[in-house]
Amino acid sequence: MIALSGIERLYRTEEVETAALGQIALEISQGEFVAVTGPSGCGKSTLLNVIGMIDRPTAGRYMFYDQDVCAASERTLAGLRARHLGFIFQTFNLIDELTITENVELGLVYRRTLSGTERRIRVAEAMDRVGIAHRARHFPHQLSGGQQQRAAIARAIVGHPELILADEPTGNLDSRNGSQVMDILQGLNAQGATLVMVTHSPAHADMAGRVVEMLDGRIVADVRRRA
């Protein structure tokens, strides 16, 4: 599914050049659950943004299936993200002025081929899948942190993505809600979704089938925990 080779990401200002990623080589197969770990500032989120086609690498090659991501136009990348990817963020990124139903439906914003009925069915299914259907008409500020993260997961999966990218999905949650979110993510992976998760939690990393450890913008370990 994913093949990165020689990936670099440099950030330049007038006086300073910072290497966020250096010579990253990484392949991820369909159906894997990969945890990305390492200290703060080591490049984990930058790597996730490159994989998610949000951030373009400065050098190297990124193939997503048979598509050369580095050479693709912004319009092509937007289409790839809409068809194949779902994003889950630590800060939820819900829109306060929209109901939970409306927030989840944003995950279908580029799916213009779907009818209104199909959109409503998918939104209802996604909310039911993560146990948030009873909060459909509420607004984000009326939900607990755990419920907001469930809503964010529903938004990420409403388009039936093949690849789910999660950046510290339990970072703002207590242990109970964090465990519930991990149960949902493990269930999605068991049903066939590829999952790449950035985490500081050793316990949550242990739930992945593979752990990629980063340091100073490079991959220093890549361990498969089970077949």
Rosetta blueprint (number, residue, H / E / L):
1 M L
2 I E
3 A E
4 L E
5 S E
6 G E
7 I E
8 E E
9 R E
10 L E
11 Y E
12 R E
13 T L
14 E L
15 E L
16 V L
17 E E
18 T E
19 A E
20 A E
21 L E
22 G E
23 Q E
24 I E
25 A E
26 L E
27 E E
28 I E
29 S L
30 Q L
31 G L
32 E L
33 F E
34 V E
35 A E
36 V E
37 T E
38 G L
39 P L
40 S L
41 G L
42 C L
43 G L
44 K H
45 S H
46 T H
47 L H
48 L H
49 N H
50 V H
51 I H
52 G L
53 M L
54 I L
55 D L
56 R L
57 P L
58 T L
59 A E
60 G E
61 R E
62 Y E
63 M E
64 F E
65 Y L
66 D L
67 Q E
68 D E
69 V H
70 C H
71 A H
72 A L
73 S L
74 E H
75 R H
76 T H
77 L H
78 A H
79 G H
80 L H
81 R H
82 A H
83 R H
84 H H
85 L E
86 G E
87 F E
88 I E
89 F E
90 Q L
91 T L
92 F L
93 N L
94 L L
95 I L
96 D L
97 E L
98 L L
99 T L
100 I H
101 T H
102 E H
103 N H
104 V H
105 E H
106 L H
107 G H
108 L H
109 V L
110 Y L
111 R L
112 R L
113 T L
114 L L
115 S L
116 G H
117 T H
118 E H
119 R H
120 R H
121 I H
122 R H
123 V H
124 A H
125 E H
126 A H
127 M H
128 D H
129 R H
130 V L
131 G L
132 I L
133 A H
134 H H
135 R H
136 A L
137 R L
138 H L
139 F L
140 P H
141 H H
142 Q H
143 L L
144 S L
145 G H
146 G H
147 Q H
148 Q H
149 Q H
150 R H
151 A H
152 A H
153 I H
154 A H
155 R H
156 A H
157 I H
158 V L
159 G L
160 H L
161 P L
162 E L
163 L E
164 I E
165 L E
166 A E
167 D E
168 E L
169 P L
170 T L
171 G L
172 N L
173 L L
174 D L
175 S H
176 R H
177 N H
178 G H
179 S H
180 Q H
181 V H
182 M H
183 D H
184 I H
185 L H
186 Q H
187 G H
188 L H
189 N H
190 A H
191 Q L
192 G L
193 A L
194 T E
195 L E
196 V E
197 M E
198 V E
199 T L
200 H L
201 S L
202 P H
203 A H
204 H H
205 A H
206 D L
207 M L
208 A L
209 G L
210 R E
211 V E
212 V E
213 E E
214 M E
215 L E
216 D L
217 G L
218 R E
219 I E
220 V E
221 A E
222 D E
223 V E
224 R E
225 R L
226 R L
227 A L
